[in-house]
């Protein structure tokens, strides 16, 4: 059973390791910098909400939720999801997205938008379709892969 709880400072190491592994892969997150204890805590605490997926006593994933824009577009939120590599395919990502949708509503957001779903991220694309997200089109070459190639991104949204 996966529990999703609010980020706590003592989770920094496991959360940074999971996050950094995705940054290192260079095929999903736009960030290029790795998180350490100080920068990780600052990053995770600066979000509207950081949810941490725990299975028993093991941290297996996390998500960050934050405004996608400001002012007149401040009701639209954005999120990123990270699942531990050896735990993928176990529906942890789905639990994270479902919790994020619920938390987005609780935080007063009206729309959850993903700006940069990389076209080769087939599991994410299938999950977002399953959950009712609407695909907005394709931005050709919108994501710089680690290998220097550019890949299309597919923005999505769902009304909360």
N, C-alpha and C positions, 0 to 999 in steps of 0.2 A: 504494500500500500504506500503510495507516494503522498507525502504531506508537503504542502507549499506554505512556507512561512516567510516573514519579513527578514531581510538581511540583517545580520548582526556582525559586529566587528570581529568576533572570533571565527567567522566563516571566511575571512579574507583569503587565506592560503588556498583552500580548495576552490573557491570561486574564481580567484585569479588564475589558478592552474587551468581550469576548464575554459575560461575566457581566452587566456593566452594561447591555448592549443588551437583555437579557431583562428585567432589573429595570425598565428604561425603558419597555418595551412594556406592562408591568403586566398581563399575562394568564397568567402561568405561575408565577413565583416569589413566595413570600410576602414576601420582603425588599422594603423601600422605599428603603433607603439604598444609595448607590453606593460601590463599593470604590475606594480609591486605593492607592498603592504600600504604605504602612505597613499600612493596614487589610486590604488584599488579601493581603499576605504573612501577616499574623497569621491571617486567616480560612483561607486554603488550608493553611497549616502546622498549624493546630489540628485538622484533620480526622483521622480514623483513616487515611485515604488520600485524596489528590487525584491523579487520573489525568488526564494531558494527552494528547490525540490530536494527533499530528503527521503531516502528509502532506508528505513531502520535507523542506523546511525551514520549513513553515508550520504554525502552531498552528491547528487547525480545530475544536477542542472540548475539553471537560473534564468531569469529574464529581467530586463530593465524596461521600465515604462516611464515615459516623459512626454512633455508637449512636443508636437511636431513643428509648431510655429508659435507666434506670439499674437497678441492683440486680437483682431477680428478673426483670426484663424486659430486662436488658442484653445478652442474646444476640440481640436483634432490632436490625438496622441499618436505616438510612435513607439515601437518596442523592438527589442532584439532578444533572441533566445539562444541559449547555449546548453547543449547536453553533453555529458561526459562521453568520450569516444566509445568506450566499451559498454555503454548503456543505450546506445542508439538502437532504434527499431523496437523499443519496449514501450512506446506510447507516452514517454516522458514529455516529449515536445508537445504532444497534444494536450497533456495536463497543464503544461505551462501556458499555452495559448489560451485555453479555456479559462484558467485562473486570471490571466491578463485581461481578457475581455470583461470578466466580472469586476476586476479591480479598476479597470478604466471607467466603467460605469460609476463605481463607488467614488472615484476621484472627480466625477463631474464631466468627464469627456463625453462627446457625442459620437465620435468617429475614431476608429483605429486605422491608421494608414501605414503601410510599409512602403518606403521609398525605393528600396533597392534589393528586391529579391533576385538573386542571380539566376539566370535561366537554367544553368546546369544543376541547381539545387532541387532536383526532382522530388525528394521527400517533402520539402517545405511546400512546393507548389501543389502537390497532391493533398497535403494536410489543409492548406488554405482553401482549396476547392471544396474539400469535404465539409469544412466548417462554414461555408457560405460566403467567403470573401469574394469580392468582385475584382477582376483583373482590369487594370486601366489602360493597358497597351504595352508597348515595348519601347525601351530607350536603347537604341543600338549602341553597343560599345560603351555602356554607362558604367562598367565596373572594371577596374584595373586588377587583373589577376597577379598573383605573386610572380608568375613567370614572365610578366611584361606584356602578355596578350590582353586584349580588351574583350569583354563578354557583355552580352545584352543583360539588361535588368528589366524586371517586370513589376511595376508598382501595383499594389493591391489596397483595398479598403473594405471595411465592414462597418455598418452603423451599429452603434451600441445602444 
